[in-house]
Amino acid sequence: MNTIFSLSLKSAAREPFLLFWSILVPIGGTLVLGFLVGTSDYAINITTGMMATGILFYAFTTTVFSLLGQRRRGVYQLLKVTPMPLSRYIISVSGAWTLVSLICAMLVLMVGGVFFHLDLALASVLKMGTVCVLGAMGYVFFSFFVSGLFQTEAQTSIATNLIAMPLLLGSDAFYSLEAAPDWIKTVILLNPFQWLLNGLRSGFNSNNRDWAISAITLLIFRGIALFLAVRSFKSSDY
């Protein structure tokens, strides 16, 4: 397992999508929008918004394509003739991708903290890191499910965009939804991306009640995503 974990980390470090979509874009967006608006409240909102965006782009979008490539190369078929159980392989690669997502999010937080002089207490950082891990694991497990639905990169690209864009735009990552209609606010309650945002912001503000609700909701999302991932392997010959 340690070997698979290490190899997955090394592979992720060479992934160009990681550098651009999960590090450069979130950091650039944080700085540009943060300085453009220029208020302290928006600074933390955009920092946490870009942290969550980086996690979504890597833990879901990038890993879907990685998993599609592994399926097409017959990696899971080869595992059948090795002593390593499929479950251990999944745990290893999922753990590596979750760690990468956490590192990306912490880089964005560090940049936001330095440039916007955010008051980052250790307890707040730990709470924010916890929801980052929960959210990233949920997206990684969900990517296993999505990668098993399609056979080509074109189909996968369309599907990931159709899933990721509504999650992003149907949240208050970049703008306030306080004046949105009630039905939109109700729909937002079903958006796991919004709960990741809520967890990050309540962790920063030391709002333990809201943070706990967000963490529990992300745990439920992770459980559903894991169930779908397991079903995707049972319903295919991988």
Number of C-alpha atoms within 10 A of each C-alpha: 13 11 9 16 19 14 15 18 20 12 13 20 13 10 13 11 16 22 15 14 19 29 24 16 17 28 24 14 17 29 19 13 15 22 15 11 12 12 12 13 10 20 24 24 23 24 31 28 29 27 31 30 25 27 33 26 24 26 29 28 25 23 25 27 20 17 21 22 16 15 16 13 11 12 13 18 15 10 14 12 9 9 7 11 11 15 9 12 17 17 15 21 22 23 19 22 26 25 18 23 30 25 18 25 27 17 17 27 23 17 17 23 16 11 13 19 13 17 12 15 11 10 12 20 16 14 21 29 19 17 27 29 22 22 31 31 28 26 29 31 27 26 26 27 22 23 28 20 14 14 13 13 14 9 12 20 14 10 16 19 12 11 13 17 10 12 19 18 12 18 23 18 23 18 12 11 14 9 8 9 9 10 8 13 15 10 11 18 13 14 16 21 28 21 26 30 26 24 31 30 22 21 26 24 16 17 13 15 11 17 24 16 15 25 25 16 20 25 17 15 23 22 16 14 21 21 14 18 20 15 14 19 15 10 9 9 8 17
